[in-house]
Amino acid sequence: MAIKTIPLSQLEADPRGTLNDVADSGDALVVALPDQRLVAIQSLDSSEDDSLTSELLESNPAFQALVAKSRASARKPFEPKERK
């Protein structure tokens, strides 16, 4: 797996395009923040996503609270936006 490093400004300029590139390539992306910290973004396979969600539900109270809040709120219809 390749790792690409970009400045935060590049992610801010085209967040959807950058995240789609990460998802399509499978490569990891490291975003360099202005204060010299780094943040990694990596796509997950569907099977990995399920195990990550399960692990978070079992062990993370903050994630459990977010899920409970989401379940309690009204649902909005999903309206996909057209890609440019």
PDB file of N, CA, C and O in Angstrom:
ATOM      1  N   MET A   1       0.843  -1.170   0.000  1.00  0.00           N
ATOM      2  CA  MET A   1       0.000   0.000   0.000  1.00  0.00           C
ATOM      3  C   MET A   1       0.892   1.238   0.000  1.00  0.00           C
ATOM      4  O   MET A   1       1.836   1.346   0.783  1.00  0.00           O
ATOM      5  N   ALA A   2       0.576   2.152  -0.882  1.00  0.00           N
ATOM      6  CA  ALA A   2       1.321   3.404  -0.957  1.00  0.00           C
ATOM      7  C   ALA A   2       0.741   4.410   0.043  1.00  0.00           C
ATOM      8  O   ALA A   2      -0.426   4.323   0.424  1.00  0.00           O
ATOM      9  N   ILE A   3       1.561   5.344   0.450  1.00  0.00           N
ATOM     10  CA  ILE A   3       1.126   6.407   1.349  1.00  0.00           C
ATOM     11  C   ILE A   3       1.464   7.734   0.693  1.00  0.00           C
ATOM     12  O   ILE A   3       2.610   7.984   0.318  1.00  0.00           O
ATOM     13  N   LYS A   4       0.452   8.578   0.560  1.00  0.00           N
ATOM     14  CA  LYS A   4       0.628   9.890  -0.044  1.00  0.00           C
ATOM     15  C   LYS A   4       0.426  10.941   1.044  1.00  0.00           C
ATOM     16  O   LYS A   4      -0.496  10.824   1.851  1.00  0.00           O
ATOM     17  N   THR A   5       1.276  11.963   1.075  1.00  0.00           N
ATOM     18  CA  THR A   5       1.158  13.048   2.043  1.00  0.00           C
ATOM     19  C   THR A   5       0.781  14.329   1.305  1.00  0.00           C
ATOM     20  O   THR A   5       1.394  14.695   0.303  1.00  0.00           O
ATOM     21  N   ILE A   6      -0.253  15.005   1.834  1.00  0.00           N
ATOM     22  CA  ILE A   6      -0.687  16.266   1.238  1.00  0.00           C
ATOM     23  C   ILE A   6      -0.870  17.309   2.342  1.00  0.00           C
ATOM     24  O   ILE A   6      -1.075  16.946   3.500  1.00  0.00           O
ATOM     25  N   PRO A   7      -0.800  18.589   2.003  1.00  0.00           N
ATOM     26  CA  PRO A   7      -1.100  19.623   3.000  1.00  0.00           C
ATOM     27  C   PRO A   7      -2.613  19.727   3.198  1.00  0.00           C
ATOM     28  O   PRO A   7      -3.383  19.350   2.315  1.00  0.00           O
ATOM     29  N   LEU A   8      -3.031  20.230   4.338  1.00  0.00           N
ATOM     30  CA  LEU A   8      -4.449  20.401   4.641  1.00  0.00           C
ATOM     31  C   LEU A   8      -5.137  21.241   3.566  1.00  0.00           C
ATOM     32  O   LEU A   8      -6.285  20.968   3.216  1.00  0.00           O
ATOM     33  N   SER A   9      -4.469  22.232   3.048  1.00  0.00           N
ATOM     34  CA  SER A   9      -5.071  23.113   2.038  1.00  0.00           C
ATOM     35  C   SER A   9      -5.522  22.337   0.803  1.00  0.00           C
ATOM     36  O   SER A   9      -6.516  22.704   0.177  1.00  0.00           O
ATOM     37  N   GLN A  10      -4.814  21.281   0.446  1.00  0.00           N
ATOM     38  CA  GLN A  10      -5.198  20.470  -0.715  1.00  0.00           C
ATOM     39  C   GLN A  10      -6.476  19.693  -0.420  1.00  0.00           C
ATOM     40  O   GLN A  10      -7.342  19.577  -1.287  1.00  0.00           O
ATOM     41  N   LEU A  11      -6.604  19.161   0.791  1.00  0.00           N
ATOM     42  CA  LEU A  11      -7.825  18.467   1.171  1.00  0.00           C
ATOM     43  C   LEU A  11      -8.997  19.441   1.220  1.00  0.00           C
ATOM     44  O   LEU A  11     -10.099  19.109   0.785  1.00  0.00           O
ATOM     45  N   GLU A  12      -8.768  20.632   1.744  1.00  0.00           N
ATOM     46  CA  GLU A  12      -9.818  21.641   1.830  1.00  0.00           C
ATOM     47  C   GLU A  12     -10.284  22.111   0.452  1.00  0.00           C
ATOM     48  O   GLU A  12     -11.455  22.447   0.273  1.00  0.00           O
ATOM     49  N   ALA A  13      -9.374  22.135  -0.519  1.00  0.00           N
ATOM     50  CA  ALA A  13      -9.708  22.606  -1.862  1.00  0.00           C
ATOM     51  C   ALA A  13     -10.672  21.661  -2.577  1.00  0.00           C
ATOM     52  O   ALA A  13     -11.525  22.115  -3.340  1.00  0.00           O
ATOM     53  N   ASP A  14     -10.550  20.363  -2.343  1.00  0.00           N
ATOM     54  CA  ASP A  14     -11.417  19.391  -3.014  1.00  0.00           C
ATOM     55  C   ASP A  14     -11.620  18.173  -2.117  1.00  0.00           C
ATOM     56  O   ASP A  14     -11.092  17.100  -2.409  1.00  0.00           O
ATOM     57  N   PRO A  15     -12.384  18.324  -1.017  1.00  0.00           N
ATOM     58  CA  PRO A  15     -12.527  17.198  -0.086  1.00  0.00           C
ATOM     59  C   PRO A  15     -13.163  15.965  -0.723  1.00  0.00           C
ATOM     60  O   PRO A  15     -12.691  14.849  -0.505  1.00  0.00           O
ATOM     61  N   ARG A  16     -14.231  16.149  -1.509  1.00  0.00           N
ATOM     62  CA  ARG A  16     -14.899  15.002  -2.116  1.00  0.00           C
ATOM     63  C   ARG A  16     -13.973  14.278  -3.097  1.00  0.00           C
ATOM     64  O   ARG A  16     -13.894  13.049  -3.094  1.00  0.00           O
ATOM     65  N   GLY A  17     -13.285  15.036  -3.922  1.00  0.00           N
ATOM     66  CA  GLY A  17     -12.373  14.431  -4.893  1.00  0.00           C
ATOM     67  C   GLY A  17     -11.225  13.706  -4.218  1.00  0.00           C
ATOM     68  O   GLY A  17     -10.851  12.605  -4.623  1.00  0.00           O
ATOM     69  N   THR A  18     -10.665  14.326  -3.187  1.00  0.00           N
ATOM     70  CA  THR A  18      -9.547  13.709  -2.462  1.00  0.00           C
ATOM     71  C   THR A  18      -9.978  12.412  -1.800  1.00  0.00           C
ATOM     72  O   THR A  18      -9.273  11.406  -1.881  1.00  0.00           O
ATOM     73  N   LEU A  19     -11.144  12.430  -1.141  1.00  0.00           N
ATOM     74  CA  LEU A  19     -11.623  11.217  -0.470  1.00  0.00           C
ATOM     75  C   LEU A  19     -11.999  10.142  -1.478  1.00  0.00           C
ATOM     76  O   LEU A  19     -11.783   8.958  -1.221  1.00  0.00           O
ATOM     77  N   ASN A  20     -12.555  10.529  -2.612  1.00  0.00           N
ATOM     78  CA  ASN A  20     -12.842   9.539  -3.657  1.00  0.00           C
ATOM     79  C   ASN A  20     -11.557   8.909  -4.180  1.00  0.00           C
ATOM     80  O   ASN A  20     -11.519   7.707  -4.440  1.00  0.00           O
ATOM     81  N   ASP A  21     -10.506   9.708  -4.336  1.00  0.00           N
ATOM     82  CA  ASP A  21      -9.212   9.173  -4.773  1.00  0.00           C
ATOM     83  C   ASP A  21      -8.689   8.133  -3.783  1.00  0.00           C
ATOM     84  O   ASP A  21      -8.184   7.085  -4.186  1.00  0.00           O
ATOM     85  N   VAL A  22      -8.813   8.427  -2.486  1.00  0.00           N
ATOM     86  CA  VAL A  22      -8.365   7.488  -1.458  1.00  0.00           C
ATOM     87  C   VAL A  22      -9.187   6.196  -1.537  1.00  0.00           C
ATOM     88  O   VAL A  22      -8.632   5.099  -1.490  1.00  0.00           O
ATOM     89  N   ALA A  23     -10.494   6.333  -1.657  1.00  0.00           N
ATOM     90  CA  ALA A  23     -11.362   5.155  -1.714  1.00  0.00           C
ATOM     91  C   ALA A  23     -11.085   4.327  -2.962  1.00  0.00           C
ATOM     92  O   ALA A  23     -11.077   3.098  -2.899  1.00  0.00           O
ATOM     93  N   ASP A  24     -10.858   4.983  -4.091  1.00  0.00           N
ATOM     94  CA  ASP A  24     -10.628   4.262  -5.346  1.00  0.00           C
ATOM     95  C   ASP A  24      -9.264   3.587  -5.395  1.00  0.00           C
ATOM     96  O   ASP A  24      -9.140   2.477  -5.912  1.00  0.00           O
ATOM     97  N   SER A  25      -8.243   4.247  -4.863  1.00  0.00           N
ATOM     98  CA  SER A  25      -6.881   3.716  -4.960  1.00  0.00           C
ATOM     99  C   SER A  25      -6.571   2.680  -3.880  1.00  0.00           C
ATOM    100  O   SER A  25      -5.761   1.777  -4.088  1.00  0.00           O
ATOM    101  N   GLY A  26      -7.225   2.820  -2.723  1.00  0.00           N
ATOM    102  CA  GLY A  26      -6.901   1.932  -1.603  1.00  0.00           C
ATOM    103  C   GLY A  26      -5.644   2.357  -0.860  1.00  0.00           C
ATOM    104  O   GLY A  26      -5.264   1.731   0.130  1.00  0.00           O
ATOM    105  N   ASP A  27      -4.997   3.418  -1.331  1.00  0.00           N
ATOM    106  CA  ASP A  27      -3.790   3.918  -0.681  1.00  0.00           C
ATOM    107  C   ASP A  27      -4.144   4.762   0.530  1.00  0.00           C
ATOM    108  O   ASP A  27      -5.239   5.321   0.604  1.00  0.00           O
ATOM    109  N   ALA A  28      -3.235   4.855   1.464  1.00  0.00           N
ATOM    110  CA  ALA A  28      -3.430   5.702   2.634  1.00  0.00           C
ATOM    111  C   ALA A  28      -3.048   7.130   2.284  1.00  0.00           C
ATOM    112  O   ALA A  28      -2.192   7.371   1.433  1.00  0.00           O
ATOM    113  N   LEU A  29      -3.698   8.070   2.954  1.00  0.00           N
ATOM    114  CA  LEU A  29      -3.409   9.482   2.758  1.00  0.00           C
ATOM    115  C   LEU A  29      -3.058  10.081   4.104  1.00  0.00           C
ATOM    116  O   LEU A  29      -3.765   9.866   5.088  1.00  0.00           O
ATOM    117  N   VAL A  30      -1.972  10.830   4.152  1.00  0.00           N
ATOM    118  CA  VAL A  30      -1.581  11.540   5.364  1.00  0.00           C
ATOM    119  C   VAL A  30      -1.750  13.025   5.074  1.00  0.00           C
ATOM    120  O   VAL A  30      -1.212  13.550   4.100  1.00  0.00           O
ATOM    121  N   VAL A  31      -2.512  13.693   5.943  1.00  0.00           N
ATOM    122  CA  VAL A  31      -2.748  15.121   5.796  1.00  0.00           C
ATOM    123  C   VAL A  31      -1.884  15.846   6.826  1.00  0.00           C
ATOM    124  O   VAL A  31      -1.978  15.584   8.025  1.00  0.00           O
ATOM    125  N   ALA A  32      -1.045  16.759   6.343  1.00  0.00           N
ATOM    126  CA  ALA A  32      -0.172  17.543   7.222  1.00  0.00           C
ATOM    127  C   ALA A  32      -0.921  18.797   7.650  1.00  0.00           C
ATOM    128  O   ALA A  32      -1.251  19.646   6.823  1.00  0.00           O
ATOM    129  N   LEU A  33      -1.184  18.905   8.947  1.00  0.00           N
ATOM    130  CA  LEU A  33      -1.868  20.066   9.492  1.00  0.00           C
ATOM    131  C   LEU A  33      -0.876  21.210   9.652  1.00  0.00           C
ATOM    132  O   LEU A  33       0.327  20.971   9.752  1.00  0.00           O
ATOM    133  N   PRO A  34      -1.365  22.456   9.678  1.00  0.00           N
ATOM    134  CA  PRO A  34      -0.456  23.610   9.774  1.00  0.00           C
ATOM    135  C   PRO A  34       0.433  23.595  11.020  1.00  0.00           C
ATOM    136  O   PRO A  34       1.530  24.153  11.001  1.00  0.00           O
ATOM    137  N   ASP A  35      -0.029  22.961  12.101  1.00  0.00           N
ATOM    138  CA  ASP A  35       0.778  22.935  13.332  1.00  0.00           C
ATOM    139  C   ASP A  35       1.716  21.726  13.399  1.00  0.00           C
ATOM    140  O   ASP A  35       2.184  21.356  14.476  1.00  0.00           O
ATOM    141  N   GLN A  36       1.981  21.125  12.259  1.00  0.00           N
ATOM    142  CA  GLN A  36       2.931  20.017  12.101  1.00  0.00           C
ATOM    143  C   GLN A  36       2.395  18.656  12.541  1.00  0.00           C
ATOM    144  O   GLN A  36       3.126  17.668  12.476  1.00  0.00           O
ATOM    145  N   ARG A  37       1.124  18.575  12.992  1.00  0.00           N
ATOM    146  CA  ARG A  37       0.543  17.266  13.300  1.00  0.00           C
ATOM    147  C   ARG A  37       0.132  16.596  12.000  1.00  0.00           C
ATOM    148  O   ARG A  37      -0.037  17.255  10.974  1.00  0.00           O
ATOM    149  N   LEU A  38      -0.026  15.293  12.055  1.00  0.00           N
ATOM    150  CA  LEU A  38      -0.410  14.510  10.886  1.00  0.00           C
ATOM    151  C   LEU A  38      -1.681  13.726  11.181  1.00  0.00           C
ATOM    152  O   LEU A  38      -1.887  13.256  12.300  1.00  0.00           O
ATOM    153  N   VAL A  39      -2.529  13.590  10.167  1.00  0.00           N
ATOM    154  CA  VAL A  39      -3.756  12.815  10.270  1.00  0.00           C
ATOM    155  C   VAL A  39      -3.781  11.836   9.107  1.00  0.00           C
ATOM    156  O   VAL A  39      -3.537  12.218   7.963  1.00  0.00           O
ATOM    157  N   ALA A  40      -4.077  10.574   9.399  1.00  0.00           N
ATOM    158  CA  ALA A  40      -4.125   9.557   8.354  1.00  0.00           C
ATOM    159  C   ALA A  40      -5.566   9.271   7.960  1.00  0.00           C
ATOM    160  O   ALA A  40      -6.458   9.218   8.806  1.00  0.00           O
ATOM    161  N   ILE A  41      -5.777   9.089   6.665  1.00  0.00           N
ATOM    162  CA  ILE A  41      -7.071   8.697   6.112  1.00  0.00           C
ATOM    163  C   ILE A  41      -6.835   7.458   5.266  1.00  0.00           C
ATOM    164  O   ILE A  41      -5.941   7.428   4.421  1.00  0.00           O
ATOM    165  N   GLN A  42      -7.647   6.437   5.501  1.00  0.00           N
ATOM    166  CA  GLN A  42      -7.488   5.193   4.765  1.00  0.00           C
ATOM    167  C   GLN A  42      -8.862   4.614   4.477  1.00  0.00           C
ATOM    168  O   GLN A  42      -9.739   4.628   5.341  1.00  0.00           O
ATOM    169  N   SER A  43      -9.052   4.107   3.271  1.00  0.00           N
ATOM    170  CA  SER A  43     -10.329   3.489   2.933  1.00  0.00           C
ATOM    171  C   SER A  43     -10.449   2.132   3.619  1.00  0.00           C
ATOM    172  O   SER A  43      -9.448   1.485   3.926  1.00  0.00           O
ATOM    173  N   LEU A  44     -11.675   1.718   3.851  1.00  0.00           N
ATOM    174  CA  LEU A  44     -11.941   0.429   4.471  1.00  0.00           C
ATOM    175  C   LEU A  44     -12.766  -0.428   3.525  1.00  0.00           C
ATOM    176  O   LEU A  44     -13.665   0.072   2.850  1.00  0.00           O
ATOM    177  N   ASP A  45     -12.461  -1.713   3.478  1.00  0.00           N
ATOM    178  CA  ASP A  45     -13.312  -2.646   2.754  1.00  0.00           C
ATOM    179  C   ASP A  45     -14.598  -2.819   3.539  1.00  0.00           C
ATOM    180  O   ASP A  45     -14.631  -2.560   4.742  1.00  0.00           O
ATOM    181  N   SER A  46     -15.640  -3.248   2.880  1.00  0.00           N
ATOM    182  CA  SER A  46     -16.923  -3.448   3.554  1.00  0.00           C
ATOM    183  C   SER A  46     -16.784  -4.362   4.755  1.00  0.00           C
ATOM    184  O   SER A  46     -17.362  -4.089   5.807  1.00  0.00           O
ATOM    185  N   SER A  47     -16.032  -5.438   4.620  1.00  0.00           N
ATOM    186  CA  SER A  47     -15.882  -6.382   5.730  1.00  0.00           C
ATOM    187  C   SER A  47     -15.121  -5.743   6.893  1.00  0.00           C
ATOM    188  O   SER A  47     -15.429  -6.011   8.055  1.00  0.00           O
ATOM    189  N   GLU A  48     -14.130  -4.901   6.589  1.00  0.00           N
ATOM    190  CA  GLU A  48     -13.387  -4.205   7.638  1.00  0.00           C
ATOM    191  C   GLU A  48     -14.284  -3.194   8.338  1.00  0.00           C
ATOM    192  O   GLU A  48     -14.210  -3.020   9.554  1.00  0.00           O
ATOM    193  N   ASP A  49     -15.126  -2.535   7.565  1.00  0.00           N
ATOM    194  CA  ASP A  49     -16.032  -1.536   8.125  1.00  0.00           C
ATOM    195  C   ASP A  49     -16.965  -2.173   9.146  1.00  0.00           C
ATOM    196  O   ASP A  49     -17.213  -1.593  10.202  1.00  0.00           O
ATOM    197  N   ASP A  50     -17.485  -3.361   8.843  1.00  0.00           N
ATOM    198  CA  ASP A  50     -18.387  -4.036   9.762  1.00  0.00           C
ATOM    199  C   ASP A  50     -17.696  -4.372  11.077  1.00  0.00           C
ATOM    200  O   ASP A  50     -18.274  -4.176  12.146  1.00  0.00           O
ATOM    201  N   SER A  51     -16.473  -4.873  11.012  1.00  0.00           N
ATOM    202  CA  SER A  51     -15.779  -5.237  12.241  1.00  0.00           C
ATOM    203  C   SER A  51     -15.391  -3.990  13.035  1.00  0.00           C
ATOM    204  O   SER A  51     -15.412  -4.011  14.266  1.00  0.00           O
ATOM    205  N   LEU A  52     -15.039  -2.909  12.345  1.00  0.00           N
ATOM    206  CA  LEU A  52     -14.712  -1.658  13.033  1.00  0.00           C
ATOM    207  C   LEU A  52     -15.945  -1.112  13.745  1.00  0.00           C
ATOM    208  O   LEU A  52     -15.866  -0.686  14.898  1.00  0.00           O
ATOM    209  N   THR A  53     -17.073  -1.126  13.062  1.00  0.00           N
ATOM    210  CA  THR A  53     -18.318  -0.652  13.670  1.00  0.00           C
ATOM    211  C   THR A  53     -18.673  -1.497  14.878  1.00  0.00           C
ATOM    212  O   THR A  53     -19.040  -0.963  15.925  1.00  0.00           O
ATOM    213  N   SER A  54     -18.569  -2.800  14.744  1.00  0.00           N
ATOM    214  CA  SER A  54     -18.872  -3.694  15.859  1.00  0.00           C
ATOM    215  C   SER A  54     -17.955  -3.425  17.047  1.00  0.00           C
ATOM    216  O   SER A  54     -18.406  -3.380  18.191  1.00  0.00           O
ATOM    217  N   GLU A  55     -16.674  -3.248  16.770  1.00  0.00           N
ATOM    218  CA  GLU A  55     -15.717  -2.986  17.841  1.00  0.00           C
ATOM    219  C   GLU A  55     -16.036  -1.660  18.541  1.00  0.00           C
ATOM    220  O   GLU A  55     -15.976  -1.567  19.766  1.00  0.00           O
ATOM    221  N   LEU A  56     -16.373  -0.645  17.752  1.00  0.00           N
ATOM    222  CA  LEU A  56     -16.720   0.647  18.342  1.00  0.00           C
ATOM    223  C   LEU A  56     -17.986   0.547  19.188  1.00  0.00           C
ATOM    224  O   LEU A  56     -18.059   1.126  20.272  1.00  0.00           O
ATOM    225  N   LEU A  57     -18.983  -0.187  18.693  1.00  0.00           N
ATOM    226  CA  LEU A  57     -20.224  -0.352  19.454  1.00  0.00           C
ATOM    227  C   LEU A  57     -19.987  -1.081  20.775  1.00  0.00           C
ATOM    228  O   LEU A  57     -20.638  -0.778  21.775  1.00  0.00           O
ATOM    229  N   GLU A  58     -19.069  -2.027  20.783  1.00  0.00           N
ATOM    230  CA  GLU A  58     -18.799  -2.804  21.989  1.00  0.00           C
ATOM    231  C   GLU A  58     -17.956  -2.040  23.013  1.00  0.00           C
ATOM    232  O   GLU A  58     -18.117  -2.232  24.218  1.00  0.00           O
ATOM    233  N   SER A  59     -17.057  -1.174  22.531  1.00  0.00           N
ATOM    234  CA  SER A  59     -16.046  -0.651  23.452  1.00  0.00           C
ATOM    235  C   SER A  59     -15.990   0.867  23.610  1.00  0.00           C
ATOM    236  O   SER A  59     -15.236   1.360  24.448  1.00  0.00           O
ATOM    237  N   ASN A  60     -16.764   1.619  22.831  1.00  0.00           N
ATOM    238  CA  ASN A  60     -16.601   3.063  22.849  1.00  0.00           C
ATOM    239  C   ASN A  60     -17.907   3.754  23.252  1.00  0.00           C
ATOM    240  O   ASN A  60     -18.830   3.849  22.443  1.00  0.00           O
ATOM    241  N   PRO A  61     -17.989   4.230  24.485  1.00  0.00           N
ATOM    242  CA  PRO A  61     -19.216   4.888  24.954  1.00  0.00           C
ATOM    243  C   PRO A  61     -19.610   6.114  24.122  1.00  0.00           C
ATOM    244  O   PRO A  61     -20.799   6.365  23.924  1.00  0.00           O
ATOM    245  N   ALA A  62     -18.643   6.867  23.642  1.00  0.00           N
ATOM    246  CA  ALA A  62     -18.956   8.044  22.833  1.00  0.00           C
ATOM    247  C   ALA A  62     -19.619   7.629  21.519  1.00  0.00           C
ATOM    248  O   ALA A  62     -20.567   8.276  21.072  1.00  0.00           O
ATOM    249  N   PHE A  63     -19.127   6.559  20.901  1.00  0.00           N
ATOM    250  CA  PHE A  63     -19.719   6.066  19.662  1.00  0.00           C
ATOM    251  C   PHE A  63     -21.115   5.508  19.934  1.00  0.00           C
ATOM    252  O   PHE A  63     -22.034   5.711  19.141  1.00  0.00           O
ATOM    253  N   GLN A  64     -21.270   4.810  21.046  1.00  0.00           N
ATOM    254  CA  GLN A  64     -22.582   4.283  21.428  1.00  0.00           C
ATOM    255  C   GLN A  64     -23.584   5.430  21.580  1.00  0.00           C
ATOM    256  O   GLN A  64     -24.731   5.311  21.149  1.00  0.00           O
ATOM    257  N   ALA A  65     -23.160   6.528  22.185  1.00  0.00           N
ATOM    258  CA  ALA A  65     -24.039   7.681  22.365  1.00  0.00           C
ATOM    259  C   ALA A  65     -24.418   8.300  21.019  1.00  0.00           C
ATOM    260  O   ALA A  65     -25.564   8.708  20.827  1.00  0.00           O
ATOM    261  N   LEU A  66     -23.461   8.375  20.082  1.00  0.00           N
ATOM    262  CA  LEU A  66     -23.761   8.903  18.754  1.00  0.00           C
ATOM    263  C   LEU A  66     -24.782   8.041  18.031  1.00  0.00           C
ATOM    264  O   LEU A  66     -25.691   8.565  17.387  1.00  0.00           O
ATOM    265  N   VAL A  67     -24.642   6.726  18.130  1.00  0.00           N
ATOM    266  CA  VAL A  67     -25.589   5.814  17.486  1.00  0.00           C
ATOM    267  C   VAL A  67     -26.968   5.969  18.115  1.00  0.00           C
ATOM    268  O   VAL A  67     -27.971   6.008  17.402  1.00  0.00           O
ATOM    269  N   ALA A  68     -27.030   6.057  19.431  1.00  0.00           N
ATOM    270  CA  ALA A  68     -28.316   6.235  20.115  1.00  0.00           C
ATOM    271  C   ALA A  68     -28.973   7.547  19.697  1.00  0.00           C
ATOM    272  O   ALA A  68     -30.179   7.587  19.457  1.00  0.00           O
ATOM    273  N   LYS A  69     -28.190   8.614  19.608  1.00  0.00           N
ATOM    274  CA  LYS A  69     -28.717   9.907  19.185  1.00  0.00           C
ATOM    275  C   LYS A  69     -29.235   9.829  17.751  1.00  0.00           C
ATOM    276  O   LYS A  69     -30.287  10.385  17.435  1.00  0.00           O
ATOM    277  N   SER A  70     -28.499   9.144  16.892  1.00  0.00           N
ATOM    278  CA  SER A  70     -28.912   8.994  15.503  1.00  0.00           C
ATOM    279  C   SER A  70     -30.216   8.211  15.398  1.00  0.00           C
ATOM    280  O   SER A  70     -31.107   8.581  14.634  1.00  0.00           O
ATOM    281  N   ARG A  71     -30.325   7.141  16.158  1.00  0.00           N
ATOM    282  CA  ARG A  71     -31.553   6.327  16.133  1.00  0.00           C
ATOM    283  C   ARG A  71     -32.764   7.126  16.604  1.00  0.00           C
ATOM    284  O   ARG A  71     -33.877   6.907  16.126  1.00  0.00           O
ATOM    285  N   ALA A  72     -32.556   8.039  17.526  1.00  0.00           N
ATOM    286  CA  ALA A  72     -33.658   8.804  18.103  1.00  0.00           C
ATOM    287  C   ALA A  72     -34.116   9.960  17.206  1.00  0.00           C
ATOM    288  O   ALA A  72     -35.208  10.493  17.397  1.00  0.00           O
ATOM    289  N   SER A  73     -33.300  10.343  16.244  1.00  0.00           N
ATOM    290  CA  SER A  73     -33.653  11.486  15.401  1.00  0.00           C
ATOM    291  C   SER A  73     -34.438  11.042  14.163  1.00  0.00           C
ATOM    292  O   SER A  73     -34.374   9.889  13.736  1.00  0.00           O
ATOM    293  N   ALA A  74     -35.174  11.997  13.613  1.00  0.00           N
ATOM    294  CA  ALA A  74     -35.952  11.727  12.401  1.00  0.00           C
ATOM    295  C   ALA A  74     -35.016  11.482  11.223  1.00  0.00           C
ATOM    296  O   ALA A  74     -33.913  12.026  11.170  1.00  0.00           O
ATOM    297  N   ARG A  75     -35.454  10.682  10.306  1.00  0.00           N
ATOM    298  CA  ARG A  75     -34.648  10.359   9.123  1.00  0.00           C
ATOM    299  C   ARG A  75     -34.991  11.302   7.989  1.00  0.00           C
ATOM    300  O   ARG A  75     -36.158  11.616   7.758  1.00  0.00           O
ATOM    301  N   LYS A  76     -33.974  11.746   7.290  1.00  0.00           N
ATOM    302  CA  LYS A  76     -34.166  12.565   6.100  1.00  0.00           C
ATOM    303  C   LYS A  76     -33.966  11.661   4.895  1.00  0.00           C
ATOM    304  O   LYS A  76     -33.134  10.754   4.940  1.00  0.00           O
ATOM    305  N   PRO A  77     -34.709  11.888   3.822  1.00  0.00           N
ATOM    306  CA  PRO A  77     -34.511  11.053   2.631  1.00  0.00           C
ATOM    307  C   PRO A  77     -33.125  11.291   2.037  1.00  0.00           C
ATOM    308  O   PRO A  77     -32.612  12.410   2.056  1.00  0.00           O
ATOM    309  N   PHE A  78     -32.538  10.242   1.519  1.00  0.00           N
ATOM    310  CA  PHE A  78     -31.218  10.338   0.902  1.00  0.00           C
ATOM    311  C   PHE A  78     -31.382  10.845  -0.516  1.00  0.00           C
ATOM    312  O   PHE A  78     -32.082  10.237  -1.326  1.00  0.00           O
ATOM    313  N   GLU A  79     -30.740  11.951  -0.812  1.00  0.00           N
ATOM    314  CA  GLU A  79     -30.790  12.526  -2.148  1.00  0.00           C
ATOM    315  C   GLU A  79     -29.369  12.694  -2.660  1.00  0.00           C
ATOM    316  O   GLU A  79     -28.715  13.691  -2.355  1.00  0.00           O
ATOM    317  N   PRO A  80     -28.884  11.725  -3.439  1.00  0.00           N
ATOM    318  CA  PRO A  80     -27.500  11.826  -3.927  1.00  0.00           C
ATOM    319  C   PRO A  80     -27.329  13.046  -4.840  1.00  0.00           C
ATOM    320  O   PRO A  80     -28.207  13.376  -5.637  1.00  0.00           O
ATOM    321  N   LYS A  81     -26.197  13.688  -4.701  1.00  0.00           N
ATOM    322  CA  LYS A  81     -25.877  14.828  -5.551  1.00  0.00           C
ATOM    323  C   LYS A  81     -25.129  14.335  -6.757  1.00  0.00           C
ATOM    324  O   LYS A  81     -24.372  13.367  -6.686  1.00  0.00           O
ATOM    325  N   GLU A  82     -25.342  15.002  -7.855  1.00  0.00           N
ATOM    326  CA  GLU A  82     -24.645  14.613  -9.079  1.00  0.00           C
ATOM    327  C   GLU A  82     -23.174  14.985  -8.987  1.00  0.00           C
ATOM    328  O   GLU A  82     -22.821  16.039  -8.458  1.00  0.00           O
ATOM    329  N   ARG A  83     -22.323  14.116  -9.503  1.00  0.00           N
ATOM    330  CA  ARG A  83     -20.890  14.405  -9.546  1.00  0.00           C
ATOM    331  C   ARG A  83     -20.601  15.359 -10.674  1.00  0.00           C
ATOM    332  O   ARG A  83     -21.253  15.334 -11.718  1.00  0.00           O
ATOM    333  N   LYS A  84     -19.624  16.192 -10.453  1.00  0.00           N
ATOM    334  CA  LYS A  84     -19.215  17.134 -11.507  1.00  0.00           C
ATOM    335  C   LYS A  84     -18.216  16.496 -12.425  1.00  0.00           C
ATOM    336  O   LYS A  84     -17.755  17.131 -13.373  1.00  0.00           O
TER     337      LYS A  84
END
